Amino acid sequence: MIIPWQQLDKATLHNIIEYFVLREGTDYGDQEKTLAEKVNDVQQQLEAGKAVLVWSELHESIDIKIHP
């Protein structure tokens, strides 16, 4: 189920994005970015509709899916 990011508290959304960028396996290319830059990048992708928040009822977890 897609969760409208606009309906989340700003602190909650920030924490979800931060968790997402800190997970193992995220790759940001040749140049390393700060945590704040990574969080900002994902926030911008959500705002542009290039990413969505997804709730899994099966796993009772939330994730961010980025459209290629």
GIMO-V879701 format. One record per residue. RES is the residue in three letters. PHI is phi as a letter, one per 30 degrees, with the letter a starting at -180 (* if undefined). D_LAST is the distance of its C-alpha to the last C-alpha in whole Angstrom. Layout:
# GIMO-V879701
RES,PHI,D_LAST  RES,PHI,D_LAST
This chain:
# GIMO-V879701
MET,*,19  ILE,d,17  ILE,c,19  PRO,d,19  TRP,d,19  GLN,d,22  GLN,d,24  LEU,d,24  ASP,d,27  LYS,e,25  ALA,d,26  THR,d,25  LEU,d,21  HIS,e,22  ASN,d,23  ILE,d,20  ILE,d,18  GLU,d,20  TYR,e,20  PHE,d,17  VAL,d,16  LEU,d,20  ARG,d,19  GLU,d,19  GLY,j,16  THR,d,14  ASP,b,14  TYR,c,14  GLY,j,15  ASP,d,18  GLN,c,20  GLU,d,20  LYS,c,20  THR,d,22  LEU,e,21  ALA,d,22  GLU,d,19  LYS,d,17  VAL,d,18  ASN,d,18  ASP,e,14  VAL,d,13  GLN,e,16  GLN,d,14  GLN,d,11  LEU,d,13  GLU,d,15  ALA,d,13  GLY,i,11  LYS,c,8  ALA,b,9  VAL,b,12  LEU,c,15  VAL,b,16  TRP,c,20  SER,c,21  GLU,d,24  LEU,d,25  HIS,c,24  GLU,h,25  SER,b,22  ILE,c,19  ASP,b,16  ILE,c,13  LYS,c,9  ILE,c,6  HIS,d,4  PRO,d,0
